[in-house]
């Protein structure tokens, strides 16, 4: 028997670098940066570093399914 929580994807880590986020989405780094610049995807900033939240990437994927 499976519980509802077993079907949810639990990430290895919560924040991905821009390079890791692009790899996760299967796009280039520039494409991911463009999505951030256009405010399609939010970022988490630590000083000069930017990270994308795993759950925001998942929402983006779900929202863009056809």
N, CA, C and O of each residue as an XYZ file, in Angstrom:
264
protein
N       0.847     -1.175      0.000
C       0.000      0.000      0.000
C       0.894      1.241      0.000
O       1.860      1.320      0.759
N       0.561      2.214     -0.864
C       1.337      3.451     -0.899
C       0.565      4.568     -0.230
O      -0.656      4.657     -0.351
N       1.279      5.405      0.466
C       0.659      6.578      1.083
C       0.806      7.753      0.140
O       1.658      7.714     -0.749
N       0.007      8.800      0.299
C       0.092      9.957     -0.594
C       1.485     10.591     -0.624
O       1.896     11.101     -1.667
N       2.210     10.574      0.476
C       3.529     11.191      0.507
C       4.567     10.413     -0.288
O       5.579     10.989     -0.687
N       4.353      9.148     -0.527
C       5.315      8.357     -1.280
C       5.326      8.731     -2.756
O       6.322      8.491     -3.437
N       4.261      9.302     -3.259
C       4.186      9.686     -4.656
C       4.832     11.038     -4.926
O       5.072     11.371     -6.087
N       5.118     11.820     -3.906
C       5.717     13.125     -4.088
C       7.217     12.987     -4.277
O       7.872     12.164     -3.637
N       7.742     13.808     -5.167
C       9.168     13.805     -5.435
C       9.898     14.562     -4.338
O       9.594     15.724     -4.072
N      10.854     13.911     -3.706
C      11.640     14.548     -2.659
C      13.031     14.786     -3.225
O      13.731     13.833     -3.567
N      13.439     16.054     -3.329
C      14.726     16.352     -3.958
C      15.912     15.957     -3.085
O      15.827     15.891     -1.859
N      17.012     15.698     -3.769
C      18.269     15.419     -3.078
C      18.726     16.663     -2.321
O      19.235     16.574     -1.204
N      18.535     17.829     -2.951
C      18.803     19.110     -2.300
C      17.772     20.103     -2.789
O      17.171     19.892     -3.843
N      17.552     21.172     -2.060
C      16.478     22.113     -2.362
C      16.888     23.170     -3.376
O      16.118     23.482     -4.284
N      18.102     23.732     -3.236
C      18.547     24.809     -4.120
C      19.574     24.302     -5.116
O      20.518     23.595     -4.764
N      19.361     24.685     -6.374
C      20.279     24.307     -7.445
C      20.962     25.561     -7.970
O      20.355     26.630     -8.040
N      22.235     25.417     -8.339
C      22.922     26.521     -9.011
C      22.249     26.722    -10.375
O      21.452     25.891    -10.813
N      22.573     27.814    -11.025
C      22.000     28.074    -12.349
C      22.380     26.949    -13.318
O      21.552     26.490    -14.106
N      23.614     26.521    -13.250
C      24.077     25.439    -14.134
C      23.322     24.139    -13.845
O      22.899     23.451    -14.774
N      23.152     23.802    -12.571
C      22.434     22.587    -12.198
C      20.952     22.687    -12.580
O      20.356     21.714    -13.044
N      20.365     23.871    -12.381
C      18.960     24.071    -12.747
C      18.731     23.916    -14.238
O      17.736     23.333    -14.669
N      19.667     24.446    -15.027
C      19.565     24.316    -16.483
C      19.663     22.846    -16.885
O      18.922     22.382    -17.752
N      20.575     22.124    -16.254
C      20.723     20.696    -16.553
C      19.447     19.944    -16.181
O      19.008     19.063    -16.920
N      18.850     20.288    -15.034
C      17.620     19.633    -14.594
C      16.489     19.862    -15.595
O      15.719     18.949    -15.893
N      16.395     21.096    -16.112
C      15.345     21.404    -17.088
C      15.672     20.899    -18.481
O      14.788     20.795    -19.331
N      16.939     20.584    -18.720
C      17.338     20.139    -20.052
C      17.484     21.286    -21.025
O      17.226     21.134    -22.219
N      17.898     22.441    -20.516
C      18.097     23.609    -21.371
C      19.487     24.180    -21.099
O      20.220     23.686    -20.242
N      19.829     25.205    -21.829
C      21.116     25.847    -21.625
C      21.074     26.833    -20.469
O      20.004     27.256    -20.031
N      22.251     27.190    -19.984
C      22.359     28.156    -18.887
C      21.756     29.491    -19.305
O      21.049     30.125    -18.523
N      22.031     29.922    -20.530
C      21.501     31.202    -20.997
C      19.974     31.187    -21.012
O      19.343     32.180    -20.650
N      19.379     30.081    -21.424
C      17.916     29.976    -21.452
C      17.340     30.106    -20.052
O      16.340     30.795    -19.851
N      17.964     29.449    -19.088
C      17.487     29.552    -17.704
C      17.650     30.975    -17.193
O      16.759     31.496    -16.523
N      18.780     31.611    -17.500
C      18.974     33.004    -17.081
C      17.920     33.917    -17.694
O      17.457     34.854    -17.042
N      17.536     33.653    -18.944
C      16.486     34.436    -19.588
C      15.152     34.281    -18.863
O      14.425     35.258    -18.684
N      14.832     33.065    -18.448
C      13.600     32.833    -17.688
C      13.627     33.605    -16.369
O      12.599     34.104    -15.912
N      14.798     33.698    -15.770
C      14.947     34.446    -14.524
C      14.807     35.940    -14.793
O      14.102     36.638    -14.064
N      15.475     36.437    -15.837
C      15.404     37.864    -16.169
C      13.983     38.295    -16.502
O      13.570     39.407    -16.173
N      13.225     37.396    -17.167
C      11.831     37.708    -17.516
C      10.874     37.456    -16.355
O       9.664     37.635    -16.491
N      11.420     37.039    -15.208
C      10.660     36.769    -13.982
C       9.667     35.620    -14.128
O       8.626     35.585    -13.471
N      10.018     34.677    -15.010
C       9.228     33.465    -15.149
C       9.582     32.518    -14.002
O       8.720     31.818    -13.470
N      10.857     32.508    -13.633
C      11.341     31.706    -12.508
C      11.969     32.632    -11.469
O      12.786     33.483    -11.820
N      11.603     32.481    -10.203
C      12.251     33.278     -9.158
C      13.608     32.686     -8.783
O      13.879     31.514     -9.043
N      14.451     33.507     -8.172
C      15.761     33.032     -7.713
C      15.918     33.327     -6.228
O      15.248     34.193     -5.666
N      16.809     32.588     -5.626
C      17.219     32.819     -4.246
C      18.638     33.351     -4.336
O      19.501     32.729     -4.956
N      18.885     34.503     -3.719
C      20.209     35.117     -3.811
C      20.955     34.991     -2.495
O      20.410     35.263     -1.425
N      22.213     34.574     -2.591
C      23.154     34.571     -1.476
C      24.337     35.406     -1.933
O      25.199     34.908     -2.657
N      24.393     36.663     -1.526
C      25.450     37.549     -2.020
C      25.313     37.715     -3.514
O      24.268     38.148     -4.001
N      26.362     37.372     -4.250
C      26.316     37.477     -5.714
C      25.824     36.196     -6.369
O      25.523     36.194     -7.563
N      25.738     35.123     -5.624
C      25.312     33.833     -6.166
C      23.787     33.777     -6.279
O      23.071     34.330     -5.444
N      23.311     33.113     -7.304
C      21.881     32.908     -7.506
C      21.597     31.415     -7.582
O      22.361     30.646     -8.166
N      20.490     31.029     -6.982
C      20.073     29.632     -6.984
C      18.600     29.562     -7.354
O      17.844     30.505     -7.125
N      18.205     28.433     -7.926
C      16.789     28.203     -8.224
C      16.279     27.102     -7.305
O      16.973     26.122     -7.035
N      15.068     27.284     -6.837
C      14.434     26.335     -5.931
C      13.908     25.144     -6.727
O      13.266     25.316     -7.762
N      14.181     23.956     -6.244
C      13.725     22.724     -6.889
C      12.219     22.768     -7.150
O      11.762     22.394     -8.231
N      11.454     23.221     -6.165
C       9.998     23.222     -6.311
C       9.524     24.243     -7.343
O       8.489     24.032     -7.974
N      10.250     25.342     -7.531
C       9.912     26.292     -8.591
C      10.175     25.678     -9.961
O       9.420     25.917    -10.903
N      11.236     24.894    -10.077
C      11.508     24.196    -11.335
C      10.388     23.201    -11.637
O       9.929     23.101    -12.775
N       9.955     22.476    -10.621
C       8.864     21.513    -10.803
C       7.561     22.220    -11.208
O       6.842     21.734    -12.080
N       7.258     23.353    -10.586
C       6.056     24.120    -10.952
C       6.143     24.591    -12.395
O       5.159     24.538    -13.133
N       7.325     25.052    -12.795
C       7.524     25.512    -14.165
C       7.254     24.376    -15.151
O       6.589     24.573    -16.168
N       7.770     23.198    -14.846
C       7.560     22.041    -15.715
C       6.070     21.697    -15.800
O       5.533     21.511    -16.892
N       5.417     21.615    -14.659
C       3.994     21.270    -14.645
C       3.144     22.304    -15.387
O       2.203     21.951    -16.098
N       3.484     23.572    -15.213
C       2.716     24.657    -15.847
C       2.885     24.659    -17.368
O       1.990     25.103    -18.087
N       4.014     24.171    -17.859
C       4.294     24.223    -19.287
C       4.047     22.901    -20.008
O       4.400     22.762    -21.179
N       3.456     21.947    -19.336
C       3.092     20.690    -20.004
C       1.933     20.953    -20.957
O       1.052     21.768    -20.685
N       1.958     20.253    -22.063
C       0.858     20.407    -23.038
C       0.184     19.099    -23.278
O      -0.761     19.026    -24.063
